Amino acid sequence: MTVLDLMPTLSAFQRAVASVDTARALEVVDEALVGGADPIALLTEVVGAAQRVVGERWQRGEWSVAQEHAATAVATAATEAIARQVRQQPPRRGRVIVACAEREWHALPAMMIDCALRSAGWDTTLLGASTPALRLNQYLQDVGPDALAVSCSMLGSLPTTRRFIEASTAAGIPILVGGPAFGSDDVRAKSLGATAWAAHAVGAIEAIEGLPAVVPAADPLPEEAVVEQAALELGHSELLARITASWPTDGLEADLVKDSVEQLLHSVWAALLTGDPHPIPQTVWWLSSLLESRRVPSTSLNALRAELTRALRDYPLASSLLSTSWP
């Protein structure tokens, strides 16, 4: 099937997701596989496309967090069904470990990458959500894979991704990274010392095929930035509590207030570690859209900036990034 042929499949799958009908979603996927659909196309053009719509509906305030989680569970079940079909074929290439960064609980993207790589013939091991660094180190030693692939959706998980990069490259194992936390290019990936970056499942297959057999250890990051990010991470709970308590928000639920502040603090972490200031304005634009969809006054965002500036005044690099990068 071509991408165009999958449009009816996508429509049927989206209806199943919207009604949280897992059984129907699995029927749609099975019918497409029986009809000759390419598993990778199903992952990217059906499951992945439907999941992006889920995120957009939550962003616009049309769906609750509970609805988003229920829809993601349907997409996860569909991905598992595709993976079962893919794993019926024996691997014909080397070994790849696929993991989520520690504190990264969005497991679906890693599942999709694992399935795509397996479909391309790689022998994959999926470690799942929030892989502990110690567990990863043990797998690297025990398995000795040809490559490591790490999914990172949240900016707050970039510090632990860096630890994965250090562990993998110290063992000479190339590491491929990807996910929304890395943005739309390879700048952050290269800054953190990753061997390669991919924007999507198809790109991951191409990148894995082009990896070297052995890599040198990643270069150290700028010491001052690392020290300040570590200090921010250590004091994160206190900073988060202080800012959320002082930020005036009319009509915004408590969980969303906390999440908004946390995302901004994490964007500062990311900018410090990677030297890329873009996570800050990108997070501000995301938050502006979020507040607008929930009819929160625009003055609230200005007030949040003032609170964040006060909270970060003892962190010179973070303060400078905030003042120069806030759009």
N, C-alpha and C positions, 0 to 999 in steps of 0.2 A: 504493500500500500504506500502511496505517496502521502506527503503532508496534507495535500488537498483532500485525499480520500478519508483522512482522519477527522475532518470537520464534523461529520455526523456523530462520530465516536465521542469527540470532545463535548458536543452539545448534550448527548445522553449522559455522559459522565458528570458534567456540571449539574444536571438536574438531580442525579443521584446524590451528589455531594450536598447540594442545597437542602435536600430532604433527609440527609443523614441516613441514606438507605445503602448500607454497606453491601448487602446481598446483591442489589441491583448494580452497584458499581463494579463488583467482581464479575457479574454476568457480562457487563459491557466490555471489560478488559479481556475476559476469556473469549468472547465472540471475535474481538479484534485479532487476538493471537491466532485463533483457529483460521481466521480469514487471511492470515499471512502478514499481519502488521509487524513491522520491525520493532523489537522490544525497546530499543533506544528511542525511536520516534514516539512510542507510546509513553515512555517516561517523560520526555521533554515536551512533546506537543499536546499531550492529554493530561497526565497527572500533574506535571509541573505547571502547565498553563492554568489549569483549574485552581491550583494552590495559590498562584499569584492573584487570581481573582478573589480568593478567600481573604488574603491579606489586604487587598484594596477595600473590600467591604468593611473590614474591621477599622481600617484607617479612616474611612468616611463616617464611621459611627453607625453603620447600617446593621452590623452584627456585633454581638457581645463576645467577650473572651470565651465564654462557654461554647458559643456557636462555632467560633474559630477552632477551638480544640476538638470539637466533635467532627468538624469537617476534615481536620488534619488526620484524625484517626481513620477516617474513610480512605484518604489518600495513602496512608501508611499501609492499610490492608491491601490496597490495589498494587502498591509497589512490591509488597511481599509476594503477591500472586505472580507478578511478572518475574520476580527473582526465582521463584520455584521453577518456572518454565525455563528460564535461562540456565539454571544449575543442572538441568538434565543433560546438558552437553559437557563433556569432560574438558578441563582447561588444557590449552596447548601452548601457553606462554608462562612467564615467570610468576613469582609470588609478590603480591601487593597487600600491605596492611592498610585498611581504611579506618580512620578514627575521627571522632569529634574532639575538639580541644576541651581540656578540663574546664568545667563550668559552662560548657556549651550544651544546652539541653534540646536543641533543635536537631533531632536525629534523622529526620526525613531526607534532607539533602545528602547526608553521608550514605544513607541507604540507596539513594538513587545513583550516586557515583559508584558505589560498590556493584550495583546491578549492571550499570553500563560497562564497567571494566570487565566484569565476568562475561557479559555478552560478547565482548571483543576478544575473549579467550584467555584472560588473565585469571590466575588462581588467587582469589581474594579471601581475606579474613576481615570481617567487619567487627570492630570492637564496641560500637554503639555510642550512646550519648555520654558526654562528660567523662571521657576516658582519663583515669588518674595517671599522672606522670610515671609513677612507679610501675603501674601495670604496663604502660607502653614500653618502658625501658626493658622490662622482663620479656615482652614479646619480641622486641628487637633482638635481644640476645638469644632467645630460644629458637626463633624462627629464621632469623637472618634473611629478611625479605629483600627482593630486588629494589623495592621502593616503598615509601610511606606516603599516603594521601590523607590530608587533614582538611576537614570542613569546619569553617568558622563563620557563623552568621552574625554574632553579636560583637560589637567593638570591645566590650569588657572581657572577651575571651582572647584577645590578641596577646596579652602577656603570657598566658599559658601556651598559646601556639608557639611563641618564641622559645619557650622551654622545650617543646617538642622538636623544634628546628635544631636547637643545640644538641639534644640527645641523638637525633637521627644523624646529623652531619658529623658528630663526634665519632659515630660508629662507621662513617664512610657511606651511609645509606642516603641516596637522593630523596628529597621530600617535595611533593607537589601540594600546594595549598590553593584554596578557593573558598568562595562564599561571600555574602554581602559585606562582611566586615573588611574585606580587602578592596572594596570599591570596584570600579569598572576597568582597571588596568593593573599592571604588575608592579607599580611603584612601591606599595606597602609590602608586598611579598618580597621584593628584592631588598628593601631596607631591613627587613627582619632576618634575611639570610636564607630564604627558601630557594630551592634549586629551580623551581618553576611555579607558574600560576596558571589557573584555568578559570574561565568565566562560566562554564557550563559542562554538562556531561560529555558532549562531543569533544569539546576542547580538552577535557581531562584525558580522554583516550589518546588524542594526538600528542598531548604533553608527555604522558607516561611513555609512549613509544620513543620519544626523543631524549629521554633522560640518560645521563652518563651512567656507567656501571658503578663508579666510585666517585665520591665528592670529598673535598676538604672540609674541615670544621668551619662553621660559620664565624665570621669576624665579630669581635665584640661590638656592642652598641655604644654610643657616646655615654660616658660614665655619668655625667651630670644629669642627663635626661633620665637614665635608668634609675638613679638614686631618687630623683624627685617623683617619678612614677610610682616607685615602690613605697615612698612615703604617703602618697595619695591613696594607694591601695590599702595600706595599713590603717589609715585614718578614714577610710571610706564610710563606714557606718556612722561615725560621728558627723562627718560633713553632710551626708545624706539627711540625717535627722535634723540638723541645724537648718539646712536650706528649705526642706519641705515644711518645717514648722513656721518659717518666716515668709514663705512665698504666698501672696494673696491670690487665691484661685476661686472664682465664683462658678459653682455648678460643675466642677470637675471631681470625679470620684477619687477617693483616697489612693486606690491602687494605681490609677493613672497618673496622679501627682507624683507618687514615688517613682514610677517607671520613667516619667519624663525627666526628672532630675537625675536619675541614675544614668540615663542615656547620655545626657550632656556631660556628666562627670567622666563617663567612659570614653566619650569622644576626645576629651583632653588627654586621657591615658594614651589613646591611639596616636594622637598627634605627637605626643612626647616620644614615644617609642619608635615611631616610623619616620619622624621628621616631616611628615606630610600634614599640613594644616587642614586639609579638606574635610576630614571627619567632623570638625566643629561646625562650619557653615552647613554641611549636609544634614547634620542632626538638627540644627536650628530650623532649617526649611521643613524638615519632616515634622518637627514639633509645631511649627506655625500652621501647617496644614491640619494637623491633628486638633489643635485648639480651635481653628476656624470651623471645622466640621462639627464641633460640639458647642459652637456659639459662645466660646469664652472670649471676653474682650481682648483686643490686641495689646492693650496696656499691660496685660498679665505677663506677656513675653518680655517686655522691657523691665518689669519688676523682677523677673527671674534672672535676667542678666545682672541686675544690680546686686541681687543676693549672691549669685555665683561669684561675682567680682570680689565682694567682701569676704566670702568664705575662702577664696584662693589667694588672698593678699600675702600670705606667708610662703607662697610657692612662686618664685620669680619667673621661671620658665613657663609655667602654666598660666600665670597672669598675663605674660606677654603674648602668648598664643591666643588667649581669650580676647584681649583687647584688639589684636590685629586681624583676627579671623572671623569674628562675629559679623555676619552680613548686615 
